[in-house]
Amino acid sequence: MLNQKARQETIKYHEEYYGKHALFEKGCWLEKPDQITLELADRLLSQQEISVLDLGCGVGRNAIPLAKKLSGCQVCVTGVDFLQIAVDKLLSNAETNQVAQIVKGVQSDFESFVIEEKTYDLILAISVLEHSSSYEAILAILDKIIAGTKNGGFNRLEFTTNRNVKDNKTGETIETYVETPLQSETLISMLKDKYHSWKIEHLELTPYEEVFVRDGREILWRSTQVNLVMQK
């Protein structure tokens, strides 16, 4: 069952963030695209037709740079996000960066978004699947992602795991709300099982730390990012 408190916290955080920060703004996590994703794009450039799906695309941190890099090909980059503000800003950013003709924005809960089988050369889900309604929902979405990838295509996944959130001044632990909390070891075991027939090209655990202010309180966020690239 969906943790409604967690869902509301997720919505609040992202709506506030997208309202305060612009795409590629220095000093925030929208500043730069995911470099692993851009390296994958280089490997797709030899294809005449390319189809990309970015689940939880936000305002286009990855979708816009991908579209720009692949613009010389016949390409469609589809960004899906639950928040209308994110989709609106994605399309606006596509206009600003002159890639509006190849970027498609869809407002949808990613759990219910239909992924057609063997359609995409690259599917991204970066720090998004932990916002699924349950662990079982994550398994179901991964099945759809796997089925929706063309033979030879790639999945680029990132998960936020091992969340540890404290008051930065007092050290007091603060409850963190996420729809489906994940531990890195359990997650990696599950992913290796799901992708047992794929080539796992990249698997890395990266510590992440961020300090931000919420409700007048300075928050220290620590987590472990699990980064993966798999080829079908």
Beta strands, then each sheet from edge to edge (+ up, - down):
strand 1: 49-55
strand 2: 74-81
strand 3: 103-107
strand 4: 120-126
strand 5: 149-167
strand 6: 199-214
strand 7: 217-231
sheet 1: 3+ 2+ 1+ 4+ 5+ 7- 6+
end
